[in-house]
Amino acid sequence: MRANVPSGTQGSPPKRIIVAVIVPLILGLLTTTHALPRPEHALKKSSASELAYLHLTDLHMDPYYVPDSDPQTACHRGTSEAATAVAPRKGRKRQLSSPGHFGMRGSQCDSPVVLVEDTFSFIKGKYANFSLPPSSSLIGKYPPQPQAIDFVLWTGDSSRHDRDSKMPRKYKDIVDANSRIVSLFSNTFNLSSSPVIPTLGNWEVYPSDDLDPSDSPALLKDIWNLWLPLFDDLRSSEKKVIKQTFLTGGYFSRTIRSASPDARGLKVVSLNTVWVYVQNSKVDDCPKPKSHKTTQQHPATPMFDWFRSTLMDARASNYSVLIISHIPPLDVGTPLYKDNCLATYTSLVGEFSDVILGSTHGHTNKDTVTFVTTTKNGYDMVPVPSPGPRIAADSIVGMAWTAPSVYPVFNPGFRVGRLSTVDGWWTINGWTQWFANIADENDKFDELQSDNDTDPSYHIKYKIEYDTTVEYRMPNLSPNAYSTWYRSFQTNSGGLADYYSRFVVVGATSTVAPLGISAAVIATFSLILFGVAGWVLHRKYLSGEAPVEAGETRPLIQ
């Protein structure tokens, strides 16, 4: 795995990092490159099936959140100094460091219930209200939005964090949060026509992260019962298979479209990556790939065996597969799976890249892509940006995406993707990324409060941050399209690296350090993106608001 800048870097980047980054970049820019061919299906229109999916992740709903409380209490009590100094009144903006009605960006505070509920309400009004006309006239330069969501990817972490010593998280918090979110899904979508596919997060586990094989049967049974309404529409035989694999280890697959003589079928595979998470202290590393020298079976081994079997069956039965899990393989270059587990996973997604459309995850709260690439000895995971040599034009065979969280580490966001069949093959055409500027939304709510409106009718408004077909100019999200995109990205052609740097943090244009991500680290990230120019250019996006206090860091808890 290619290393990247450590997430805890403070101050100016070490000289060795600058040298390691700048030299390959300069040499790469001086090297003659060849244009990659356009994706094979780029100019063809699908005449078969088209689908839209919603990706929601990391809701971290906190029923104890109190506006204008002290962030040091996880916004549970007390009074914020900033809120006291700048009391909301008409024409006066709330400071970014003050917990508002819809939450607080870059703090120890989780999502207020109103943020989560308003997010579902916005989605329902935009995508699930069949009485509304198509919304294509409302989005300007962006592609027409689908009138309905065909399936939902819900990638975990719905309960609050455990950050308040006076109000420790309890198992009941996990139960209540998941029950409430399932109810919101049921009230937002027709689950028979818009199925929700969930996956287990490290904050669905109690205590967090440490999924213990001895305790997992009881936990998985409880989670299954909480999620059961999401599977009620299935035939009893299919529900039985899903239940069996989920209770075995927290993983399963669900068919979205069946295969036909004219088109491939589509399945979503939901993996339990808490088994392989580096912070799970209850399990060791996986056995080395192709090694069975272990006295006790690792809990991820049957999952990987099932995963291989599922992918082999998909290949034989003419299915495409979209993978979901909570924890991604890498976080901008930092491995999040234990070493051997990561090697096994990478080998599998590389070997079956012909049937895998990609994998999509949560956990990091960022908007990133990692490439699965071919190597002399097999396959590798390469982060974007990569501090190493240029990626060979034909080496990208797969992608792992992370999506922004609703929980406002940066700004809350969600994603709506589009798929279609082209000549019978499924392709992800692109996605629209939605976000809400949390500071602006809090100000708008305060305006109503200052007008003595005792029951403000203002609800949070999301807007389009970008669309992959517009800002990234990608015809689809295939490996071929990403090969072309990355070639332009490396030279910042058309500002692609500029866009990526901004979208990673979901439009959070501030030097405030969200949960330990300091301005220096973001600056270093920009340096890796496109050299010395990035060192200066990052200020264009990260200026004008409260700076971090000297020496201040906040623990990164995902």
C-alpha positions in Angstrom: 0.0 0.0 0.0 1.3 3.4 -0.8 1.9 5.5 2.2 0.5 9.0 2.6 0.9 12.0 4.9 0.1 10.9 8.4 -3.2 12.4 9.6 -1.6 13.8 12.7 1.0 16.0 10.9 1.2 19.5 12.5 2.9 22.7 11.4 5.0 22.8 8.2 5.3 19.6 6.2 8.6 17.7 7.0 11.3 18.2 4.3 11.3 14.6 3.4 7.6 14.7 2.6 8.1 17.8 0.4 11.0 16.0 -1.4 9.1 12.8 -1.7 6.1 14.6 -3.2 7.7 17.4 -5.3 10.4 15.3 -7.1 8.0 12.7 -8.6 5.6 15.5 -9.5 8.2 17.5 -11.4 9.6 14.4 -13.1 6.1 13.3 -14.0 5.3 16.7 -15.5 8.4 16.5 -17.7 7.6 13.1 -18.9 5.8 12.7 -22.2 2.3 11.3 -21.7 -0.1 9.8 -24.1 -3.8 10.5 -24.2 -5.9 7.6 -23.0 -8.7 6.3 -25.2 -12.2 7.4 -24.2 -14.3 4.9 -22.4 -15.7 2.3 -24.7 -19.4 3.2 -24.0 -18.9 6.9 -23.4 -21.0 8.1 -26.4 -23.6 5.4 -26.3 -27.1 5.9 -24.8 -28.7 3.3 -22.7 -31.9 1.9 -24.1 -32.4 -0.6 -21.4 -32.7 -0.1 -17.6 -31.7 3.0 -15.7 -31.6 3.2 -11.9 -30.9 5.8 -9.2 -29.5 5.2 -5.8 -29.1 7.2 -2.6 -26.1 6.9 -0.4 -26.6 8.0 3.2 -23.9 7.4 5.8 -22.7 8.3 9.3 -25.9 10.0 10.7 -24.6 9.9 14.3 -28.0 11.1 15.6 -27.8 12.6 19.1 -31.2 13.1 20.9 -29.4 14.9 23.7 -28.0 17.7 21.5 -28.7 21.2 22.9 -28.3 24.3 20.7 -25.9 27.0 22.1 -24.5 24.5 24.6 -20.8 23.9 25.4 -19.1 21.9 22.7 -16.8 20.5 25.4 -19.8 18.6 26.7 -20.5 17.2 23.2 -23.2 19.9 23.1 -25.2 18.3 25.9 -25.3 21.1 28.5 -23.8 24.4 29.5 -23.5 27.5 27.4 -21.2 28.2 24.5 -19.0 31.2 25.0 -19.4 32.1 21.4 -23.2 31.9 21.7 -23.1 34.2 24.7 -20.8 36.7 23.0 -22.9 36.7 19.8 -26.5 36.1 20.7 -28.6 35.4 17.6 -30.4 38.5 16.4 -31.6 39.8 13.0 -28.7 40.7 10.7 -26.0 39.3 12.9 -24.4 36.0 12.0 -23.6 33.2 14.4 -19.9 32.4 14.8 -18.8 29.1 13.3 -17.7 27.9 16.7 -21.2 28.2 18.1 -23.5 25.1 18.2 -26.6 26.1 16.2 -30.0 24.6 15.6 -28.8 22.2 12.9 -25.5 21.3 14.5 -21.9 22.5 14.7 -19.2 21.9 12.1 -15.8 20.6 13.2 -16.6 19.9 16.8 -17.1 17.1 19.3 -20.9 17.4 18.8 -23.0 14.9 16.9 -26.1 15.4 14.7 -29.2 17.0 16.2 -32.3 15.0 15.6 -33.7 17.9 13.6 -30.7 17.7 11.2 -31.4 14.0 10.5 -35.1 14.4 10.2 -34.8 17.5 7.9 -32.4 15.6 5.7 -34.9 12.8 5.2 -37.6 15.4 4.6 -35.5 17.1 1.9 -34.8 13.8 0.2 -38.5 12.9 0.3 -39.5 16.2 -1.3 -36.8 15.9 -3.9 -36.9 12.3 -4.9 -39.7 10.4 -3.2 -42.8 12.6 -3.9 -44.4 11.2 -7.0 -46.9 14.1 -7.2 -44.1 16.5 -8.0 -43.0 17.2 -11.6 -39.5 16.3 -12.7 -36.9 18.6 -11.0 -34.8 19.1 -14.1 -35.8 22.8 -14.4 -34.5 23.5 -10.9 -30.8 22.5 -11.2 -29.4 24.8 -13.8 -26.2 23.3 -15.4 -26.6 19.9 -13.8 -28.2 16.8 -15.3 -31.9 16.2 -14.7 -32.4 14.5 -11.4 -34.3 11.2 -11.2 -37.9 11.3 -10.1 -37.4 8.5 -7.7 -34.8 6.5 -5.8 -34.6 2.9 -6.9 -32.5 1.7 -3.9 -30.7 3.1 -0.9 -27.2 2.4 0.5 -27.1 3.0 4.2 -23.5 2.5 5.3 -23.7 2.6 9.1 -22.8 4.6 12.2 -26.3 5.9 13.2 -25.9 6.3 16.9 -24.0 9.1 18.8 -20.4 8.9 19.8 -19.2 8.3 23.3 -17.6 11.7 24.0 -19.4 12.8 27.2 -18.1 11.3 30.4 -21.1 12.5 32.3 -23.5 10.9 29.7 -21.8 7.7 28.5 -23.2 6.0 25.5 -25.3 3.0 26.3 -26.4 0.0 24.3 -29.9 1.5 24.3 -28.5 4.4 22.3 -27.6 2.0 19.4 -31.1 0.4 19.6 -32.9 3.7 19.7 -30.9 5.3 16.9 -31.3 2.4 14.5 -35.0 2.0 15.3 -35.6 5.7 14.6 -33.6 5.7 11.3 -35.4 2.6 10.1 -38.7 4.4 10.8 -37.5 7.4 8.9 -36.6 5.2 5.9 -40.1 3.6 6.1 -41.8 7.0 6.1 -39.7 8.3 3.3 -39.7 5.5 0.8 -41.8 2.7 -0.4 -39.5 -0.1 0.7 -40.9 -2.6 -1.8 -39.9 -0.4 -4.7 -37.0 1.4 -3.1 -35.2 -1.2 -0.9 -32.7 0.0 1.7 -29.5 -2.0 2.0 -27.7 -1.5 5.3 -24.3 -2.3 6.6 -22.8 -2.5 10.0 -20.7 0.4 11.3 -18.1 0.4 14.1 -20.6 2.6 16.2 -23.3 -0.1 15.8 -21.0 -2.2 18.0 -20.9 -1.9 21.8 -18.4 -0.9 23.0 -17.5 0.8 19.7 -14.9 -0.8 17.4 -14.5 -4.0 19.4 -16.6 -6.6 17.7 -15.9 -9.7 19.7 -16.6 -13.1 18.1 -17.9 -14.4 21.4 -20.4 -11.5 21.7 -21.3 -11.0 18.1 -24.2 -13.5 17.8 -26.3 -11.6 20.3 -25.4 -8.2 18.8 -26.1 -9.4 15.2 -29.4 -10.8 16.3 -30.5 -7.5 17.8 -29.4 -5.5 14.8 -31.2 -8.0 12.5 -34.4 -7.5 14.4 -34.0 -3.7 14.3 -33.4 -3.8 10.5 -36.1 -6.4 9.8 -38.6 -3.9 8.3 -36.1 -3.3 5.6 -36.4 -6.9 4.4 -40.1 -7.4 4.8 -40.8 -7.1 1.1 -38.6 -10.1 0.2 -39.7 -13.5 -0.6 -39.3 -15.8 2.4 -36.6 -17.9 0.7 -34.4 -14.8 -0.1 -35.0 -13.3 3.4 -34.0 -16.6 4.9 -30.6 -16.6 3.0 -29.9 -13.0 4.0 -30.8 -13.7 7.6 -28.5 -16.7 7.7 -25.4 -15.0 6.4 -26.0 -11.8 8.4 -26.4 -13.8 11.7 -23.2 -15.7 10.8 -21.0 -12.6 10.5 -22.9 -9.5 9.6 -22.7 -9.7 5.8 -25.2 -10.5 3.0 -26.1 -9.7 -0.6 -29.3 -8.5 -2.1 -30.5 -8.6 -5.7 -31.5 -5.3 -7.2 -32.3 -6.5 -10.7 -32.4 -10.1 -11.9 -30.3 -11.2 -14.9 -32.0 -11.6 -18.2 -31.0 -12.8 -21.7 -30.6 -9.1 -22.7 -28.9 -7.6 -19.6 -26.8 -8.5 -16.6 -28.4 -8.5 -13.2 -27.3 -6.3 -10.4 -26.5 -7.2 -6.8 -25.3 -5.2 -3.8 -22.9 -7.0 -1.4 -22.8 -5.7 2.1 -19.6 -6.6 4.0 -18.9 -6.4 7.8 -15.6 -4.5 7.8 -15.6 -4.1 11.6 -14.1 -7.7 11.6 -11.0 -6.3 9.8 -10.8 -2.8 11.3 -7.4 -1.8 12.6 -9.0 -0.5 15.8 -10.9 -3.7 16.7 -8.8 -5.0 19.6 -10.9 -8.2 19.9 -9.5 -9.9 16.8 -6.0 -10.4 15.4 -4.9 -9.9 11.9 -6.3 -12.3 9.3 -4.1 -15.2 8.2 -1.8 -14.5 5.3 -3.6 -14.9 1.9 -3.7 -18.5 0.8 -2.4 -19.6 4.3 -4.4 -21.8 6.6 -1.8 -22.0 9.3 -4.0 -20.8 12.2 -5.2 -22.6 15.3 -8.5 -20.7 15.4 -10.4 -19.4 12.4 -10.5 -15.7 12.1 -14.0 -14.3 12.0 -13.3 -12.6 8.6 -12.2 -15.9 7.0 -15.7 -17.2 6.4 -16.8 -13.8 5.2 -14.0 -13.7 2.6 -14.8 -17.3 1.6 -18.4 -16.3 1.2 -17.4 -13.1 -0.7 -15.3 -15.1 -3.2 -18.1 -17.6 -3.7 -20.6 -14.8 -4.2 -18.4 -13.1 -6.8 -17.8 -16.4 -8.6 -21.5 -16.9 -8.8 -22.0 -13.4 -10.0 -19.5 -14.0 -12.8 -21.1 -17.3 -13.8 -24.7 -16.0 -13.5 -24.1 -12.8 -15.5 -24.4 -10.2 -12.6 -22.7 -7.0 -11.8 -21.8 -6.3 -8.2 -21.7 -3.1 -6.1 -19.9 -3.5 -2.8 -20.8 -1.5 0.3 -19.3 -1.5 3.8 -18.9 1.1 6.5 -15.1 1.2 6.7 -13.1 1.7 3.5 -9.8 0.0 2.8 -7.8 3.3 3.1 -8.3 6.8 4.4 -6.4 9.0 2.0 -3.5 6.4 2.0 -3.7 5.3 5.7 -4.8 1.6 5.8 -7.9 1.0 7.9 -7.8 -2.8 7.6 -5.3 -5.0 9.3 -2.4 -5.9 7.0 -3.3 -9.4 5.9 -7.0 -8.6 5.9 -6.3 -5.7 3.5 -4.2 -8.0 1.3 -6.9 -10.6 1.1 -9.6 -8.0 0.3 -7.4 -6.2 -2.3 -6.7 -9.5 -4.0 -10.4 -10.4 -4.2 -11.6 -7.1 -5.6 -8.8 -7.1 -8.1 -9.4 -10.6 -9.2 -13.1 -10.0 -9.7 -12.9 -6.5 -11.1 -14.7 -7.7 -14.2 -17.9 -8.0 -12.2 -17.4 -5.3 -9.6 -18.7 -1.8 -10.4 -16.9 -0.4 -7.4 -17.2 -0.2 -3.6 -18.7 2.6 -1.6 -18.1 3.4 2.1 -18.6 5.9 4.9 -16.6 6.3 8.2 -14.0 8.9 7.2 -16.6 11.7 6.6 -14.7 12.7 3.5 -15.4 12.5 -0.2 -12.5 10.5 -1.7 -11.6 7.8 -4.2 -9.0 5.0 -4.0 -7.9 3.0 -7.0 -7.5 -0.7 -7.3 -4.6 -1.2 -9.6 -2.7 -4.1 -11.2 0.9 -4.7 -10.2 3.6 -7.2 -11.2 2.7 -9.3 -8.2 -1.1 -8.9 -8.2 -3.1 -5.9 -7.1 -2.7 -2.8 -4.9 -4.8 0.0 -3.4 -3.6 3.4 -4.5 -5.0 6.6 -2.8 -5.9 9.8 -4.6 -3.7 11.8 -4.4 -0.8 9.4 -4.5 2.7 10.6 -3.4 4.3 7.9 -5.5 5.0 7.5 -9.2 2.4 8.1 -11.8 -0.2 5.4 -12.2 0.1 3.5 -15.4 -2.7 4.3 -17.9 -4.1 0.7 -18.0 -3.5 -0.3 -14.4 -6.7 1.0 -12.8 -9.2 -1.8 -12.6 -11.5 -0.7 -9.8 -12.5 2.1 -7.4 -13.3 2.5 -3.7 -15.3 5.6 -2.8 -16.1 7.3 0.5 -19.0 9.6 0.9 -19.6 12.6 3.1 -21.5 12.1 6.3 -24.7 13.7 7.4 -23.0 14.2 10.8 -21.3 17.6 10.3 -17.6 17.0 10.7 -17.4 19.2 7.6 -20.8 20.0 6.1 -23.6 17.4 6.0 -24.0 15.7 2.7 -25.5 12.8 0.7 -25.1 11.4 -2.7 -27.5 10.3 -5.5 -25.9 8.0 -8.1 -27.1 7.0 -11.5 -26.6 3.6 -13.2 -27.7 2.2 -16.5 -27.1 -0.7 -18.8 -25.1 -0.2 -21.9 -25.2 -3.1 -24.3 -26.4 -5.2 -21.4 -23.6 -4.2 -19.0 -24.2 -2.1 -15.9 -22.3 1.2 -15.7 -22.3 3.9 -13.0 -22.9 7.0 -15.0 -22.1 9.4 -12.2 -23.5 11.0 -9.1 -24.8 14.3 -7.8 -23.4 15.4 -4.5 -25.7 17.4 -2.2 -24.6 19.4 0.8 -25.8 22.0 3.3 -23.7 24.8 4.5 -24.3 24.3 8.2 -23.2 27.8 9.3 -25.5 29.5 6.7 -28.4 27.2 7.6 -28.0 28.0 11.3 -28.0 31.7 10.5 -31.2 31.4 8.5 -32.9 29.6 11.3 -31.7 32.3 13.8 -33.2 35.0 11.5 -36.7 33.5 12.1 -36.0 33.2 15.8 -35.1 36.9 16.0 -38.5 37.7 14.4 -40.1 36.2 17.5 -41.4 33.2 15.5 -42.1 30.8 18.2 -42.4 27.8 15.8 -40.0 28.5 12.9 -41.0 26.8 9.7 -37.5 26.9 8.3 -36.1 23.5 7.4 -32.5 22.9 6.3 -31.9 23.3 2.6 -29.4 21.2 0.7 -27.9 22.3 -2.6 -25.8 20.6 -5.3 -22.1 20.8 -4.5 -21.1 19.1 -7.8 -21.9 16.4 -10.3 -19.3 14.1 -11.7 -20.4 14.8 -15.3 -20.0 18.6 -14.9 -17.2 19.5 -12.5 -15.2 16.3 -13.2 -16.3 16.1 -16.8 -16.5 12.3 -16.6 -18.8 10.3 -19.0 -19.1 7.6 -16.4 -17.3 6.2 -13.4 -15.6 3.2 -15.0 -11.9 2.4 -14.7 -11.3 3.8 -18.2 -13.0 7.1 -17.4 -11.0 7.4 -14.1 -7.7 6.7 -16.0 -8.5 9.7 -18.2 -9.6 11.8 -15.3 -6.5 11.0 -13.2 -4.2 12.0 -16.1 -5.8 15.5 -16.1 -6.0 15.5 -12.3 -2.2 15.1 -11.9 -1.6 18.3 -13.9 -4.6 20.1 -12.5 -5.9 20.4 -16.0 -9.2 22.3 -16.0 -8.9 22.7 -12.2 -9.8 19.1 -11.5 -7.4 18.9 -8.5 -8.8 22.2 -7.3 -12.3 20.7 -7.3 -11.1 17.5 -5.6 -9.4 19.4 -2.8 -12.5 21.4 -2.1 -15.0 18.5 -2.4 -12.9 16.2 -0.1 -14.0 18.4 2.8 -17.6 19.0 1.5 -17.3 22.7 1.0 -16.0 23.3 4.5 -14.0 26.4 3.6 -12.5 27.1 7.0 -9.1 26.9 8.8 -11.0 25.4 11.7 -9.5 22.0 12.3 -12.4 19.5 12.1 -11.7 16.8 14.7 -7.9 16.9 14.4 -7.6 17.7 10.7 -5.5 20.8 11.0 -5.0 23.5 8.4 -1.4 22.3 8.0 -2.6 18.8 7.1 -5.1 20.2 4.6 -2.3 22.3 3.2 -0.1 19.3 2.9 -3.0 17.5 1.1 -3.1 20.3 -1.4 0.7 20.1 -1.8 0.4 16.4 -2.6 -2.4 17.2 -5.1 -0.4 19.5 -7.4 2.9 20.6 -6.0 4.0 24.0 -4.6 1.1 25.8 -6.3 -1.2 23.8 -4.1 0.6 25.0 -1.0 -0.6 28.5 -1.8 -3.9 27.7 -3.6 -5.3 25.9 -0.6 -5.7 29.3 1.1 -8.2 30.2 -1.6 -10.6 27.6 -0.1 -9.5 27.6 3.5 -9.5 31.2 4.5 -11.5 33.9 6.3 -12.9 32.1 9.3 -11.7 31.4 12.9 -8.2 29.9 12.9 -7.2 27.1 15.2 -5.7 28.1 18.5 -1.9 27.6 18.7 -1.2 24.0 19.5 -4.9 23.0 19.5 -5.8 19.5 18.3 -8.9 17.6 18.6 -9.1 13.8 18.7 -10.2 12.1 15.5 -13.1 9.9 16.3 -15.0 8.3 13.4 
